[in-house]
Amino acid sequence: MARDLETALLRSFVTAVRAGSISRAATALGHTQPALSQQLRKLESVVGRPLLHRSPSGVSPTRAGEELLPYAERILTLSAQALTETGRALTGHCGIGLLEDLAASRLPQALADLARLHPGATLEVLSLSNAAMREAYDAGRVQLVLDAVPDVPGPPRWTVRRPLVWAIGQGVDVTADPLPVVLFSNPCSWRTSVLETMERADRRWRVAFESNSLVGVLAAVRAGLGVAALMPANLEPAMACHNADALPTLPDVELGLVRHPPTEGDPLIDAVETALRRMI
């Protein structure tokens, strides 16, 4: 008998990974914890492999979970788009400014899927410095900006909080004193909060490497220079921390979306904003 992946089970899995906690995911979905746990176990039974590492501090995807996650997110996005966009032809241009960490995640794939449904539309994704993003937004080149709340070029239409996770370089001792840390260069919206978390936990640290790009930070972690705080979508399986109690719990990141006022009511911009909100 053919096996099928139910969208409800995939939604439970994706929400649990994004939230980093079954309890937070259950609240977000309006389920009880036991009901959500049962759905996750059912999905693991269908896949035939464990999908989540479970610990008192939360959940993180296993190797199989990492492999399933992009497919699950894409299936959910395509399902939602098929229900809302089928039969509607969208045209025009939409510029989307994304935080680099989001531009390197699976959001662009969701936007590409939307563009494929509407060949008359052109979507442009930009990842720029704060000043350049503000200039592009003010000039009307970018109609939507999804970024960390302190950096968005105006009051956000909506916000969402997402967890940060530790990425561990190969061979790095997470009990080292001081702990070698790989950081994003200033300005970085969560650099200060990560370091304040270390201070509150009485963990001594030293800056082992810093970069103004996600590519640079990931390269440093791969090289085993230290630990870094990343969004879960950018965590490579080999970097996962399986000894969560050895490091302080990281703060959440608040993301927000701003929209250029003249675009209100534009069907293409509406569809892109809806896709971004579903994916994030």
C-alpha positions as CSV (number, residue, x, y, z in Angstrom):
1,M,0.0,0.0,0.0
2,A,1.3,3.4,-0.9
3,R,2.3,5.7,2.0
4,D,1.0,9.3,2.0
5,L,2.3,12.3,3.9
6,E,-0.7,14.1,5.5
7,T,-0.5,17.8,5.5
8,A,-1.8,18.0,9.0
9,L,1.1,15.8,10.3
10,L,3.6,17.8,8.3
11,R,2.3,21.0,9.7
12,S,2.7,19.7,13.2
13,F,6.3,18.7,12.5
14,V,7.2,22.0,10.9
15,T,5.7,24.0,13.7
16,A,7.5,21.9,16.3
17,V,10.8,22.4,14.6
18,R,10.3,26.2,14.1
19,A,9.1,26.6,17.7
20,G,11.9,24.4,19.2
21,S,9.4,23.1,21.7
22,I,6.4,20.8,21.6
23,S,4.5,22.9,24.1
24,R,5.0,26.1,22.1
25,A,4.0,24.3,18.9
26,A,0.9,22.9,20.6
27,T,-0.1,26.4,21.7
28,A,0.5,27.8,18.2
29,L,-1.6,25.1,16.6
30,G,-4.3,25.1,19.2
31,H,-3.6,21.5,20.2
32,T,-2.9,19.8,23.5
33,Q,0.6,18.6,24.0
34,P,-0.4,14.9,24.0
35,A,-2.4,15.3,20.8
36,L,0.6,17.0,19.1
37,S,3.0,14.4,20.3
38,Q,0.7,11.7,18.9
39,Q,0.7,13.4,15.5
40,L,4.5,13.6,15.5
41,R,4.8,9.9,16.4
42,K,2.3,9.0,13.6
43,L,4.5,10.9,11.1
44,E,7.6,9.2,12.4
45,S,5.8,5.9,11.9
46,V,4.9,6.8,8.3
47,V,8.5,7.9,7.5
48,G,10.0,5.0,9.4
49,R,12.7,7.0,11.2
50,P,12.8,9.3,14.3
51,L,12.4,12.9,13.2
52,L,13.1,14.8,16.4
53,H,15.6,14.8,19.2
54,R,13.6,15.3,22.4
55,S,15.1,16.8,25.6
56,P,13.9,18.8,28.7
57,S,15.0,22.0,26.9
58,G,13.0,21.4,23.7
59,V,13.2,19.6,20.4
60,S,15.5,19.7,17.4
61,P,15.4,17.8,14.1
62,T,17.3,14.5,13.7
63,R,19.2,13.9,10.5
64,A,16.1,12.4,9.0
65,G,14.1,15.4,10.3
66,E,16.6,17.8,8.6
67,E,16.1,15.9,5.3
68,L,12.3,15.9,5.6
69,L,11.9,19.6,6.7
70,P,12.4,21.3,3.3
71,Y,10.0,18.9,1.6
72,A,7.4,19.4,4.4
73,E,7.6,23.2,4.2
74,R,7.3,23.1,0.4
75,I,4.4,20.7,0.4
76,L,2.5,23.0,2.9
77,T,3.3,26.1,0.9
78,L,2.3,24.6,-2.4
79,S,-0.9,23.3,-0.8
80,A,-1.9,26.7,0.5
81,Q,-0.9,28.4,-2.8
82,A,-2.9,25.9,-4.8
83,L,-6.0,26.6,-2.8
84,T,-5.8,30.3,-3.0
85,E,-4.1,31.1,-6.3
86,T,-5.5,28.6,-8.7
87,G,-7.6,30.3,-11.3
88,R,-6.1,33.7,-10.5
89,A,-3.6,35.2,-12.9
90,L,-1.2,37.7,-11.2
91,T,1.0,40.1,-13.1
92,G,3.5,42.9,-12.2
93,H,6.6,43.2,-10.2
94,C,7.3,42.8,-6.5
95,G,10.6,43.5,-4.8
96,I,11.1,41.7,-1.5
97,G,13.8,42.7,1.0
98,L,14.9,39.8,3.2
99,L,17.2,39.5,6.1
100,E,20.2,37.5,4.8
101,D,19.4,34.6,7.2
102,L,16.0,34.3,5.6
103,A,17.2,34.8,2.1
104,A,19.5,31.8,2.7
105,S,16.6,29.7,4.0
106,R,13.7,28.1,2.1
107,L,11.7,31.3,1.7
108,P,13.1,32.0,-1.8
109,Q,11.9,28.5,-2.9
110,A,8.4,29.3,-1.7
111,L,8.5,32.6,-3.7
112,A,9.8,30.8,-6.8
113,D,6.9,28.4,-6.5
114,L,4.5,31.3,-6.4
115,A,6.2,32.9,-9.5
116,R,5.9,29.6,-11.3
117,L,2.1,29.6,-10.7
118,H,2.0,33.2,-12.2
119,P,4.4,33.5,-15.2
120,G,3.2,37.0,-15.8
121,A,4.6,38.2,-12.4
122,T,8.3,39.1,-11.6
123,L,9.6,38.6,-8.1
124,E,12.9,40.1,-7.0
125,V,14.5,39.2,-3.7
126,L,17.1,41.5,-2.2
127,S,19.3,41.1,0.8
128,L,21.0,44.5,1.6
129,S,22.5,46.5,4.4
130,N,20.1,48.4,6.6
131,A,20.9,51.7,4.8
132,A,20.6,50.3,1.3
133,M,17.4,48.5,2.2
134,R,15.9,51.8,3.5
135,E,16.9,53.5,0.3
136,A,15.4,50.7,-1.9
137,Y,12.2,50.8,0.2
138,D,11.9,54.6,0.0
139,A,12.5,54.6,-3.7
140,G,9.8,52.0,-4.3
141,R,12.1,49.3,-5.6
142,V,11.2,47.1,-2.6
143,Q,7.6,46.8,-1.7
144,L,7.9,44.3,1.2
145,V,10.7,44.0,3.8
146,L,10.9,41.1,6.2
147,D,13.7,41.6,8.7
148,A,14.5,41.8,12.4
149,V,12.2,44.4,14.0
150,P,14.9,46.9,15.0
151,D,16.1,47.0,11.3
152,V,12.8,47.3,9.4
153,P,12.3,50.6,7.6
154,G,9.0,51.5,9.3
155,P,6.3,50.2,11.7
156,P,5.7,46.5,11.0
157,R,2.3,45.3,9.8
158,W,2.9,42.1,11.8
159,T,5.6,40.5,13.8
160,V,6.6,37.0,14.8
161,R,9.1,35.6,17.2
162,R,11.4,32.8,16.2
163,P,14.0,30.9,18.3
164,L,17.8,31.0,17.8
165,V,19.8,27.8,18.2
166,W,23.4,27.1,18.8
167,A,25.6,25.9,16.0
168,I,28.7,24.0,17.2
169,G,31.9,23.8,15.2
170,Q,33.5,20.4,14.8
171,G,35.8,19.6,17.7
172,V,34.6,22.6,19.7
173,D,34.4,22.0,23.5
174,V,31.2,23.6,24.6
175,T,32.4,23.6,28.2
176,A,35.5,25.6,27.3
177,D,36.3,28.6,29.5
178,P,36.2,31.1,27.9
179,L,33.8,29.8,25.2
180,P,35.0,30.6,21.6
181,V,32.1,32.5,19.9
182,V,31.6,33.3,16.2
183,L,29.5,36.5,15.8
184,F,27.9,38.6,13.2
185,S,29.7,41.9,13.0
186,N,27.9,45.1,14.2
187,P,25.3,46.1,13.3
188,C,23.5,42.9,14.1
189,S,20.1,42.9,15.7
190,W,20.7,39.9,18.0
191,R,24.5,40.1,18.6
192,T,24.0,42.1,21.8
193,S,21.2,40.0,23.2
194,V,23.3,36.8,22.6
195,L,26.2,38.2,24.5
196,E,24.0,39.5,27.3
197,T,22.6,36.0,27.6
198,M,26.1,34.7,28.1
199,E,26.8,37.3,30.7
200,R,23.6,36.5,32.6
201,A,24.6,32.8,32.6
202,D,28.0,33.7,34.0
203,R,29.7,32.1,30.9
204,R,33.0,33.7,30.0
205,W,33.4,34.1,26.2
206,R,35.9,35.3,23.7
207,V,35.3,36.4,20.1
208,A,37.0,33.8,17.9
209,F,35.7,35.2,14.6
210,E,33.2,37.7,13.3
211,S,31.8,38.4,9.9
212,N,29.1,40.7,8.4
213,S,27.7,37.8,6.4
214,L,26.0,34.5,7.0
215,V,28.4,32.8,4.6
216,G,31.3,33.9,6.7
217,V,29.8,32.9,10.0
218,L,28.9,29.4,8.6
219,A,32.4,29.0,7.2
220,A,34.0,29.8,10.6
221,V,31.7,27.3,12.4
222,R,32.5,24.6,9.8
223,A,36.2,25.3,10.4
224,G,35.7,24.5,14.1
225,L,36.5,28.1,15.3
226,G,33.7,28.2,17.8
227,V,29.9,28.3,18.4
228,A,27.4,30.7,16.8
229,A,23.7,31.7,17.3
230,L,21.8,30.9,14.1
231,M,18.2,30.7,13.0
232,P,17.1,27.0,12.8
233,A,16.7,27.1,9.0
234,N,20.4,27.8,8.6
235,L,21.7,25.1,11.0
236,E,23.5,22.4,9.2
237,P,23.0,18.9,10.7
238,A,26.7,18.5,11.6
239,M,26.5,21.7,13.7
240,A,23.6,20.6,15.9
241,C,24.1,20.8,19.6
242,H,23.1,17.6,21.4
243,N,24.3,18.8,24.8
244,A,21.9,21.7,25.2
245,D,22.4,22.0,29.0
246,A,26.0,23.0,28.4
247,L,25.1,26.3,26.8
248,P,22.6,29.0,27.9
249,T,19.2,29.2,26.3
250,L,19.2,31.7,23.5
251,P,16.7,34.5,23.2
252,D,14.1,34.6,20.5
253,V,14.4,36.9,17.4
254,E,11.5,39.2,16.6
255,L,10.9,39.5,12.9
256,G,8.5,42.0,11.3
257,L,7.2,42.8,7.9
258,V,6.7,46.3,6.5
259,R,4.8,47.1,3.2
260,H,5.1,50.1,1.0
261,P,1.8,52.1,1.6
262,P,1.0,52.7,-2.1
263,T,0.8,48.9,-2.7
264,E,-2.3,48.4,-0.6
265,G,-4.8,46.3,-2.5
266,D,-2.3,45.1,-5.1
267,P,-3.2,41.4,-5.7
268,L,0.4,40.4,-6.4
269,I,1.8,42.1,-3.3
270,D,-1.1,40.6,-1.3
271,A,-0.2,37.1,-2.5
272,V,3.5,37.5,-1.8
273,E,2.8,38.8,1.8
274,T,0.5,35.9,2.4
275,A,3.2,33.4,1.2
276,L,5.8,35.0,3.4
277,R,3.5,34.9,6.4
278,R,2.7,31.3,5.9
279,M,6.4,30.3,5.5
280,I,7.7,32.3,8.4
